[in-house]
Amino acid sequence: MHFYKGKQFRIDEFCIYYKYQNKGLGVEFMDLLFKKMKEIDISFILLDTDKSFNAYSFYHKVGFKDIKDSIGLIKKII
């Protein structure tokens, strides 16, 4: 996706099957993803997660930072 500071990549879904979690596979995958994104000139990787999920601390572990001036919004229709 085009972004005002270059191109960005959006992660919509990412998970490691629970039996394989905590074995370094997520970190290894993210390292490969970061290398590939750098090769193809992607400036940012964007994702959403809930702060109560284990994924939140995982993403911090691999270098993601909270966006201080941004907020997620949702509207329930039904």
N, CA and C atoms as a LAMMPS dump frame, in Angstrom:
ITEM: TIMESTEP
0
ITEM: NUMBER OF ATOMS
234
ITEM: BOX BOUNDS ff ff ff
-5.0000000000000000e+02 5.0000000000000000e+02
-5.0000000000000000e+02 5.0000000000000000e+02
-5.0000000000000000e+02 5.0000000000000000e+02
ITEM: ATOMS id mol type element x y z
1 1 1 N 0.845 -1.174 0
2 1 2 C 0 0 0
3 1 3 C 0.89 1.237 0
4 2 1 N 0.439 2.259 -0.69
5 2 2 C 1.172 3.517 -0.662
6 2 3 C 0.868 4.245 0.641
7 3 1 N 1.859 4.918 1.149
8 3 2 C 1.797 5.584 2.436
9 3 3 C 2.493 6.926 2.278
10 4 1 N 2.144 7.906 3.066
11 4 2 C 2.737 9.228 2.888
12 4 3 C 4.24 9.244 3.129
13 5 1 N 4.784 8.239 3.782
14 5 2 C 6.228 8.139 3.989
15 5 3 C 6.807 6.939 3.233
16 6 1 N 6.294 6.639 2.06
17 6 2 C 6.786 5.507 1.286
18 6 3 C 5.71 4.453 1.127
19 7 1 N 6.14 3.21 1.003
20 7 2 C 5.191 2.105 0.892
21 7 3 C 5.094 1.399 2.237
22 8 1 N 3.922 0.881 2.54
23 8 2 C 3.74 0.127 3.77
24 8 3 C 3.126 -1.227 3.454
25 9 1 N 3.385 -2.179 4.323
26 9 2 C 2.847 -3.524 4.226
27 9 3 C 1.912 -3.703 5.41
28 10 1 N 0.753 -4.257 5.175
29 10 2 C -0.219 -4.454 6.254
30 10 3 C -0.376 -5.935 6.536
31 11 1 N -0.214 -6.315 7.798
32 11 2 C -0.452 -7.691 8.231
33 11 3 C -1.892 -7.763 8.716
34 12 1 N -2.727 -8.504 7.984
35 12 2 C -4.124 -8.67 8.391
36 12 3 C -4.271 -9.835 9.36
37 13 1 N -3.621 -10.939 9.078
38 13 2 C -3.705 -12.12 9.942
39 13 3 C -2.331 -12.775 10.012
40 14 1 N -1.913 -13.145 11.205
41 14 2 C -0.668 -13.876 11.391
42 14 3 C -0.803 -14.712 12.645
43 15 1 N -0.545 -15.994 12.528
44 15 2 C -0.573 -16.83 13.724
45 15 3 C 0.313 -18.047 13.515
46 16 1 N 0.781 -18.566 14.603
47 16 2 C 1.518 -19.818 14.638
48 16 3 C 0.615 -20.814 15.37
49 17 1 N 0.416 -21.969 14.79
50 17 2 C -0.41 -23.012 15.405
51 17 3 C 0.045 -23.215 16.852
52 18 1 N -0.889 -23.288 17.763
53 18 2 C -0.581 -23.27 19.199
54 18 3 C 0.446 -24.316 19.623
55 19 1 N 0.48 -25.474 18.967
56 19 2 C 1.448 -26.512 19.334
57 19 3 C 2.888 -26.115 18.998
58 20 1 N 3.031 -25.131 18.105
59 20 2 C 4.363 -24.713 17.671
60 20 3 C 4.769 -23.349 18.228
61 21 1 N 3.926 -22.758 19.053
62 21 2 C 4.247 -21.459 19.635
63 21 3 C 5.36 -21.605 20.671
64 22 1 N 6.052 -20.507 20.929
65 22 2 C 7.152 -20.433 21.9
66 22 3 C 8.336 -21.319 21.524
67 23 1 N 8.53 -21.527 20.231
68 23 2 C 9.669 -22.296 19.745
69 23 3 C 10.546 -21.444 18.818
70 24 1 N 10.26 -20.134 18.738
71 24 2 C 11.061 -19.24 17.917
72 24 3 C 10.601 -19.12 16.471
73 25 1 N 9.549 -19.829 16.094
74 25 2 C 9.084 -19.792 14.705
75 25 3 C 8.521 -18.423 14.316
76 26 1 N 7.793 -17.792 15.225
77 26 2 C 7.237 -16.469 14.934
78 26 3 C 8.337 -15.44 14.731
79 27 1 N 9.352 -15.484 15.578
80 27 2 C 10.482 -14.554 15.453
81 27 3 C 11.222 -14.813 14.143
82 28 1 N 11.43 -16.088 13.832
83 28 2 C 12.117 -16.442 12.58
84 28 3 C 11.325 -15.952 11.37
85 29 1 N 10.015 -16.157 11.395
86 29 2 C 9.169 -15.693 10.297
87 29 3 C 9.239 -14.174 10.159
88 30 1 N 9.131 -13.477 11.277
89 30 2 C 9.18 -12.017 11.23
90 30 3 C 10.528 -11.525 10.7
91 31 1 N 11.623 -12.151 11.109
92 31 2 C 12.943 -11.771 10.594
93 31 3 C 12.996 -11.916 9.073
94 32 1 N 12.462 -13.029 8.554
95 32 2 C 12.42 -13.228 7.102
96 32 3 C 11.549 -12.168 6.432
97 33 1 N 10.411 -11.863 7.056
98 33 2 C 9.509 -10.847 6.514
99 33 3 C 10.195 -9.481 6.474
100 34 1 N 10.874 -9.104 7.564
101 34 2 C 11.557 -7.808 7.607
102 34 3 C 12.624 -7.719 6.518
103 35 1 N 13.383 -8.786 6.328
104 35 2 C 14.421 -8.793 5.283
105 35 3 C 13.804 -8.618 3.901
106 36 1 N 12.719 -9.343 3.635
107 36 2 C 12.058 -9.244 2.331
108 36 3 C 11.481 -7.855 2.108
109 37 1 N 10.863 -7.286 3.126
110 37 2 C 10.28 -5.953 2.991
111 37 3 C 11.373 -4.921 2.693
112 38 1 N 12.525 -5.072 3.317
113 38 2 C 13.645 -4.154 3.059
114 38 3 C 14.116 -4.295 1.612
115 39 1 N 14.202 -5.531 1.107
116 39 2 C 14.624 -5.781 -0.267
117 39 3 C 13.716 -5.105 -1.284
118 40 1 N 12.419 -5.058 -0.994
119 40 2 C 11.473 -4.481 -1.958
120 40 3 C 11.051 -3.065 -1.575
121 41 1 N 11.85 -2.442 -0.721
122 41 2 C 11.703 -1.019 -0.393
123 41 3 C 10.383 -0.669 0.298
124 42 1 N 9.968 -1.517 1.24
125 42 2 C 8.795 -1.221 2.067
126 42 3 C 9.282 -0.444 3.288
127 43 1 N 8.688 0.703 3.551
128 43 2 C 9.12 1.575 4.64
129 43 3 C 8.548 1.191 5.998
130 44 1 N 7.322 0.674 6.019
131 44 2 C 6.621 0.398 7.276
132 44 3 C 5.824 -0.893 7.171
133 45 1 N 5.672 -1.545 8.304
134 45 2 C 4.746 -2.672 8.422
135 45 3 C 3.73 -2.276 9.489
136 46 1 N 2.466 -2.366 9.146
137 46 2 C 1.373 -1.946 10.02
138 46 3 C 0.527 -3.153 10.391
139 47 1 N 0.096 -3.206 11.641
140 47 2 C -0.81 -4.268 12.075
141 47 3 C -1.633 -3.779 13.253
142 48 1 N -2.683 -4.516 13.547
143 48 2 C -3.538 -4.244 14.703
144 48 3 C -3.595 -5.487 15.568
145 49 1 N -3.607 -5.294 16.865
146 49 2 C -3.844 -6.383 17.795
147 49 3 C -4.437 -5.792 19.064
148 50 1 N -4.993 -6.627 19.874
149 50 2 C -5.563 -6.194 21.145
150 50 3 C -4.467 -6.235 22.209
151 51 1 N -4.417 -5.228 23.072
152 51 2 C -3.382 -5.18 24.107
153 51 3 C -3.464 -6.344 25.087
154 52 1 N -4.61 -6.984 25.184
155 52 2 C -4.754 -8.107 26.113
156 52 3 C -4.28 -9.434 25.514
157 53 1 N -3.985 -9.459 24.214
158 53 2 C -3.529 -10.688 23.563
159 53 3 C -2.031 -10.88 23.771
160 54 1 N -1.591 -12.138 23.826
161 54 2 C -0.159 -12.438 23.906
162 54 3 C 0.596 -11.867 22.714
163 55 1 N -0.1 -11.739 21.586
164 55 2 C 0.527 -11.206 20.377
165 55 3 C 1.086 -9.803 20.611
166 56 1 N 0.432 -9.028 21.465
167 56 2 C 0.88 -7.651 21.727
168 56 3 C 2.32 -7.63 22.231
169 57 1 N 2.643 -8.47 23.204
170 57 2 C 4.013 -8.507 23.72
171 57 3 C 4.965 -9.128 22.7
172 58 1 N 4.484 -10.09 21.921
173 58 2 C 5.313 -10.675 20.868
174 58 3 C 5.74 -9.61 19.868
175 59 1 N 4.784 -8.806 19.407
176 59 2 C 5.115 -7.777 18.411
177 59 3 C 6.108 -6.762 18.974
178 60 1 N 5.977 -6.418 20.23
179 60 2 C 6.97 -5.54 20.855
180 60 3 C 8.335 -6.216 20.868
181 61 1 N 8.351 -7.503 21.156
182 61 2 C 9.603 -8.265 21.209
183 61 3 C 10.348 -8.218 19.881
184 62 1 N 9.616 -8.227 18.767
185 62 2 C 10.264 -8.221 17.45
186 62 3 C 10.41 -6.815 16.863
187 63 1 N 10.169 -5.791 17.693
188 63 2 C 10.505 -4.429 17.286
189 63 3 C 9.367 -3.493 16.919
190 64 1 N 8.125 -3.961 16.98
191 64 2 C 7.01 -3.056 16.69
192 64 3 C 6.818 -2.092 17.851
193 65 1 N 6.365 -0.897 17.549
194 65 2 C 6.104 0.14 18.552
195 65 3 C 4.641 0.565 18.476
196 66 1 N 4.104 0.994 19.599
197 66 2 C 2.75 1.564 19.614
198 66 3 C 2.751 2.861 18.815
199 67 1 N 1.659 3.115 18.104
200 67 2 C 1.511 4.369 17.38
201 67 3 C 0.875 5.361 18.346
202 68 1 N 1.639 6.337 18.766
203 68 2 C 1.185 7.244 19.829
204 68 3 C 0.035 8.156 19.415
205 69 1 N 0.031 8.62 18.178
206 69 2 C -0.985 9.578 17.751
207 69 3 C -2.087 8.948 16.912
208 70 1 N -2.284 7.656 17.066
209 70 2 C -3.286 6.965 16.269
210 70 3 C -4.236 6.213 17.189
211 71 1 N -5.41 5.968 16.685
212 71 2 C -6.392 5.202 17.448
213 71 3 C -7.189 4.347 16.472
214 72 1 N -7.5 3.149 16.891
215 72 2 C -8.372 2.3 16.069
216 72 3 C -9.825 2.617 16.385
217 73 1 N -10.629 2.575 15.369
218 73 2 C -12.05 2.855 15.526
219 73 3 C -12.864 1.685 14.99
220 74 1 N -14.012 1.449 15.589
221 74 2 C -14.898 0.392 15.151
222 74 3 C -16.347 0.842 15.368
223 75 1 N -17.238 0.379 14.522
224 75 2 C -18.655 0.676 14.683
225 75 3 C -19.428 -0.62 14.494
226 76 1 N -20.2 -0.983 15.481
227 76 2 C -21.046 -2.16 15.379
228 76 3 C -22.323 -1.778 14.66
229 77 1 N -22.667 -2.522 13.631
230 77 2 C -23.846 -2.215 12.819
231 77 3 C -25.066 -2.981 13.303
232 78 1 N -24.886 -4.195 13.719
233 78 2 C -26.033 -5.024 14.14
234 78 3 C -26.005 -5.218 15.64
